[in-house]
Amino acid sequence: MSSESSAALTQFDELPAVLTSREAAKALRIGVKELRQLIDRGDLAAARLGPRRVIRVAKSALLDILRGIRREK
């Protein structure tokens, strides 16, 4: 494993258990718009909370999508 990929794994381990949409997009190295599309299609599990419907994503959901595990609809 290269030092760059090792550093990326270490950084992923340091993420909080629940992430904002911006944090989740950054962790996946995609834009927030693409993250919302994944959520809307049902490919990424997330919660929309409160009157503003803010998005929160569990770190375990990010791991699932990276492993290729699709969310059951």
C-alpha positions, 0 to 999 in steps of 0.5 A: 500500500502506498503512503498516499493511500495509507494516509487516506485510510487514516483520514477516513478512520478519523471521520465522525460517525455522522457527517454533513452532506459537505463532509460526506461529499469531500470524503467520497471526493465528489460534489455535493450535487452528486452526493444528493443524486446518490441519496435521491436515487437510493444508492446512499443511505442518509437522513433528512432532518428538521424543517430545513431537511439538512442531510446527515450521512452515517460513516457506515453508509459511506463504507457501504457505497465504497464496498459496492453494497447497495441500500435496500429500497 
